[in-house]
Structure formats: C-alpha cells, structure tokens
Amino acid sequence: MAQCPLVKYLGWLTLLLACGACAPQQEIADVPVVSSPSPPILANGRPNLMPLPTAQDTWECEVVVLGGSLGGVAAAYHAMEAGAITCLIELTPWLGGQISSQGVSAIDESLAMRAEQNFSPSWQAFKQQISQQTITLPTWTGKDSVTVEEVNACWVGHLCFVPQAGATAAQQHLEKAARQSPKSRWQTQTAFKGASFDHSGKEIVAIHAVQRVPRSQSYVPVGRFSQELASWYAWSADDTFEKVPLRLEPPAGKRMVVIDATDTGELVGWANLPHRLGSDASTTTGEINGSEKDNPDCTQAFTYPFVVALHNDEGKSLATLEKALQQQPPLYPIHEHEKIFSMEGFPFFVGRSFFNYRRIVSTTRNDPFQAAPVLGDMTMVNWNRGNDWTWMNPPLIFTAEQIQASDQQQNWLGGISTTALRQGEDHALLFARWLLQTQSQPNFPLSYLSGQEAHMGTQSGLSMVPYIREGRRILGRMAYGDDAFFMREADLRIDQAGGRDFSPTTIAVSHYDIDIHGCRYRNGEPSWEAGSAPAKEFVVRPVQIPLESLIPQGVNNLLIGGKSIAVSHIVNALTRVHMSEWGVGAAAGVSASWLVTQPDVSASDIVTHMPVLKEEMVQQGLRLTW
C-alpha cells in the first residue's frame, strides 16, 4: 500500500527536528555575520578609545600627573615629598613647560610681591635651583661654563635664564623629591591618549599614554610643532620614533588621584568635562569688563619665543631665516604679518629696552635699566606686537564639537589646530627676520640663534611648543554662592564691589597685572575680546586662589594642577603667570597625596578637611596668606 504523502512529509519533519542539533555546521558557514560597531561613547558616558593597543609597560601610581608643565613639576614634586607613588608624563623632551619647552625663561612677578618677598618657600627654592644651573655658552660670548646667576641681568623680573637651564632644574627638582618616594617615575616624550573609568564614569581607573623613543641618539626636535604634533601623539611607530603604549593604574587595593597639569586641559577636553573656552560675555559671568558675547575662539594669544644675540655672524643667521621662509612660505601674505610688528615705543638697546627686557645672558651683568647690552649678550623674544599670534583664523584650541567631529575622543591628538600652530611659527620667524633687518646697527649686530646655541632644544631655534597662555577652564562645583564655581573679575580688583573672601579654602596667593594678550580675526570682524579688562597691578588686590578652583565636576579623583583652573577669561590673565601656576600645581600635589591616604574622601569632599590639608601645605612650604 502506498504511503500517504502527508504521512511521508510528517515523518521527514520529525526526523529533521530530532537531528537538527547535529546538523553539519558548514550548512550555515556562508551566512555573513555582522558585528555591532563599537560605540564612540561607552555606557558610563566616557569616550571609547579606538584603537587601544595593549600596553607594553604598566606603571603603578597613587598620583598621576598629566603634563610636565611648571604646575605639573610642582604637583609631582610635592606629591613625592609627601611619600605618594607619583607618575608624571610630559609630551615634549623637557620638563618645565613655560620656563623650558615653551621658551618663556624669564620669571615675571608683580612689583608688590617682589618688594615684600612674600613668595612661598616652595617657589623660592625652585628659583634658587634654576639660578645655580651651569650652562655652556658659545665661544663668541667670551664665556664658557657659567652659572645662570653669573649672567643674569634683565628688567622684566629678577631671574632670566636660557630655557635649557629651566629644564635641567625641573629634572633635578624631581630627582630630589623622589628620595621620599623611590617607586615614583616620570617620562618625557610621552603623550596622553585617554583614560578608562569605572562603571559610574566618575572614577578614573587607568590613564593611557604612548611613549616615543627616538631611533637616533642624536635626535633633536625640528622646532616646528605643527609638523611634529601628529607623530608625537600617534600610537604607531614611524621612521623617527619607536612607540611604547603605556598604562598607568593604581597599585592593587589602592586608589589613584589624577592631576591634569597640561596647558590646554587635555583630559578636560578629551572627556568633555564641564568647562569654558575663550572670552566670556558679561551676561555669562556678571563681570563689568566682560565681552559683549561669548566667543570660544578667543583664547589669549600664543607665542613661539626665540633668542637673538649681539653677535656679528656676517649675515649667516639672516640667510638661514630667508631659506626657511622660502622652503615653507608663510600661509598668509608677509605684509599682513609685518604690519603688526612694532617696538611699542621702547628703545631697542639702551636702558629700559626691548633687548634688556628679557635678556637671558648678560656677559657683564650691567644695569638692565640704564646700560646697553654688549657683544655676546642674548635676549629671549616674547613680544606682544611681535611674535604673539592673535589671529583666530583658525583658533588654536578645539571646542567640544571640533573634538567630536575629528574623532579625537577615540584617538586623542592634542585637541589643537596644526594650521594655527603653523601660522604662529610663520609669524615668529618673520618677526625674527624683521628684527635683524630693521634693528641691527653697526655697533649692535643682531643674529638669530638656532640649534645648540639657542638653548631652545630645537633645530629651528623656535621653542619646542608654543607658550600657551590659556586653554580650557573648568567649571567647579557648588561653592561661594556659585552653582558652578569660578573666580571672576571682582575677586581680583579693589575698585569693584562683589569680591569674595576665599581665605577659608585658600591654597595659593598671587598678584599681577590683569594682562590680556588679546585675539582678533583676520578680516576685522568683532572678536568679542574683553578689551576693557586689562589693568595694572595697583588696582589688583592680593589674590586668593581657593581649592574649589582645582576641583572639576563629574570626576571624583581628578584635580587641576595648572592653567585650567576654574577662572574666567579675565582672571586667567593673572593666574596664568609663572608663580600662580607653580602655586596651583604645588597645592594639587599636596592635596592629591593626602587624598590617596583617605579612601573614603573624594576630591569634591576635600574642602571639608581644610584645617588638616592647610597644615600639610604649610609644612611643605606653600604660602596661604599674603
């Protein structure tokens, strides 16, 4: 009897269901499998690093300092002095920031503080370290090996020196502090690449970085940061560098506190923590001299310093400058640069002059206020109507939107514009050429120094990286009547009402002019700079910097140790200077080292422990009162 088709079908179906689990896998091997793309932002709200190479070296750290800036050196020094296992990474080959790799090797301090000598013992000790450095000068100076103190005579302040001396002093300062914390370590030529957070997104559990190792022992930076930036930050090796991915994490069972001491606030920008950028409108801050509108483009001008000397090189350095400008023609017409250049009414050589202002080598140590420099003298050039780059076409510092659009939250490359850097380099080299062409005299022959003679640590003679006056500025947490704390103009000036008393939580004192190096657009459109805000120091009160200005929102184990503290654009014009940055960094280091011993206290809660913290700061040589 023939089998019914339906029965036959049901029989086969039963067999297939029974044996489906053992069906040959090659039956589905050709079906494409689509994997979900990695999200740019993780579930904890923090950026997803892509790529993230496996670390070749892991450091155990209680305190991590991002950036070997002046504030970063102070932070690491004081954290190690307290015994904390401290790790520091620095992008450039030199420690010291504005006094070394940024070329501003002339300490600028207020007249009032110089008169009263009410600097912190910590700051005084570091300046003494600089003054004792031995430097080797070119034979044409008539000197050989001398100390900084033996050739120091300028009128911007009491201490001017070659940038290399600042770098060496910073290294020696850390070596001294490391005796109290032998497991601490630091590494230059290392770029910050990002961080890992816990599930809440509020605790940093690791810092990721990449160290570059020059393939040649004779490597010297070109001195054109616009060309070098991409290589310095890249994970991948190239013809110049081998690369070593690093991971910095806390020791087992311990906590880690991170200090962002970078000059632009790199971690702040990468993680997009609450911050402000550029000029602030009066309607935003309540400041009398705030700008009419917020303008994130308008950070203070940045500068590539360089060195000129009284030396007859028979036109060789001028020819070198001409060649450099021919090989890489400026992006903008030369006449647009040169129309800005001016001595601003200052004599060039004699007395209170341009040359003596930041004279970093004085072979006779004659009076910088009265005398003329002599052959062999050198000056560091950092001049408002000279190598300051004020144009915002494009601006230097990336906004949060630009960071996101350039995928730098996934692969951090500094968060700054290489085009703006290149324009600043063009401007500095053109100003150097203009000085040699217009200011040199038969008895005062000028030469532009490059290579080893300049003590800038670069081939070109420009600083390794620019002097960056202002980057991202955090918004603090609720304090002193602010929902999001920041210092504002009235907190500085004696002629404005509304200044607050920060003495309960003061961690540093400072004083200076409100010295804004402004911004402008090439086509003359409104810049929205706070043009009426600059003021001389006689209207500035003794400035108290409170601990709240170091504490960002959203992260419980992060402090600021440099220029990115919670201040307005106007206040940054005072807090950016050498002494202020050192004081902020020192306080961050002491605070971080105390926090690692208090596992139940977060950075936001530290202000409730001020009596204990202040006692520790004073013991370490910080000054908390005028």
C-alpha positions, 0 to 999 in steps of 0.5 A: 500500500502506498504511503500517504504523502502527508504521512511521508512529509510528517515523518521527514519533519520529525526526523529533521527536528530530532537531528537538527542539533547535529546538523553539519555546521558548514550548512550555515558557514556562508551566512555573513555575520555582522558585528555591532560597531563599537560605540564612540561613547561607552555606557558610563558616558566616557569616550571609547578609545579606538584603537587601544593597543595593549600596553607594553609597560604598566606603571603603578601610581597613587598620583598621576600627573598629566603634563610636565608643565611648571604646575605639573613639576610642582604637583609631582614634586610635592606629591613625592615629598609627601611619600605618594607613588607619583607618575608624571608624563610630559609630551615634549623632551623637557620638563618645565613647560613655560620656563623650558619647552615653551621658551618663556625663561624669564620669571615675571612677578608683580612689583608688590610681591617682589618688594615684600618677598612674600613668595612661598618657600616652595617657589623660592627654592625652585628659583634658587635651583634654576639660578645655580644651573651651569650652562655652556655658552658659545665661544663668541660670548667670551664665556664658557661654563657659567652659572645662570646667576653669573649672567643674569641681568634683565628688567622684566623680573629678577631671574632670566635664564636660557630655557635649557637651564629651566629644564635641567632644574625641573629634572633635578627638582624631581630627582630630589623629591623622589628620595621620599618616594623611590617607586615614583617615575616620570617620562618625557616624550610621552603623550596622553591618549585617554583614560578608562573609568569605572562603571559610574564614569566618575572614577578614573581607573587607568590613564593611557599614554604612548611613549616615543623613543627616538631611533637616533641618539642624536635626535633633536626636535625640528622646532616646528610643532605643527609638523611634529604634533601628529607623530608625537601623539600617534600610537604607531611607530614611524621612521623617527620614533619607536612607540611604547603604549603605556598604562598607568593604574593604581597599585592593587587595593589602592586608589589613584588621584589624577592631576591634569597639569597640561596647558590646554586641559587635555583630559578636560577636553578629551572627556568633555568635562564641564568647562569654558573656552575663550572670552566670556560675555558679561551676561555669562559671568556678571563681570563689568569688563566682560565681552559683549558675547561669548566667543570660544575662539578667543583664547589669549594669544600664543607665542613661539619665543626665540633668542637673538644675540649681539653677535656679528655672524656676517649675515649667516643667521639672516640667510638661514631665516630667508631659506626657511621662509622660502622652503615653507612660505608663510600661509598668509601674505608677509605684509599682513604679518609685518604690519603688526610688528612694532617696538611699542615705543621702547628703545631697542638697546639702551636702558629700559629696552626691548633687548634688556627686557628679557635678556637671558645672558648678560656677559657683564651683568650691567644695569638692565635699566640704564646700560646697553647690552654688549657683544655676546649678550642674548635676549629671549623674544616674547613680544606682544606686537611681535611674535604673539599670534592673535589671529583666530583664523583658525583658533588654536584650541578645539571646542567640544564639537571640533573634538567630536567631529575629528574623532579625537575622543577615540584617538586623542591628538592634542585637541589643537589646530596644526594650521594655527600652530603653523601660522604662529611659527610663520609669524615668529620667524618673520618677526625674527627676520624683521628684527635683524633687518630693521634693528641691527646697527653697526655697533649692535649686530643682531643674529638669530640663534638656532640649534645648540646655541639657542638653548631652545632644544630645537633645530629651528631655534623656535621653542619646542611648543608654543607658550600657551597662555590659556586653554580650557577652564573648568567649571567647579562645583557648588561653592561661594554662592556659585552653582558652578564655581569660578573666580571672576573679575571682582575677586581680583580688583579693589575698585569693584564691589562683589569680591569674595573672601576665599581665605577659608579654602585658600591654597595659593596667593598671587598678584599681577597685572590683569594682562590680556594678550588679546585675539582678533580675526583676520578680516576685522570682524568683532572678536568679542575680546574683553578689551576693557579688562586689562589693568595694572597691578595697583588696582589688583588686590592680593589674590586668593586662589581657593581649592574649589578652583582645582576641583572639576565636576563629574570626576571624583579623583581628578584635580587641576594642577595648572592653567585650567583652573576654574577662572574666567577669561579675565582672571586667567590673565593673572593666574596664568603667570609663572608663580600662580601656576607653580602655586596651583600645581604645588597645592594639587600635589599636596592635596592629591597625596593626602587624598590617596591616604583617605579612601573614603574622601573624594576630591569634591569632599576635600574642602571639608578637611581644610584645617588638616590639608592647610597644615600639610601645605604649610609644612611643605612650604606653600604660602596661604596668606599674603 
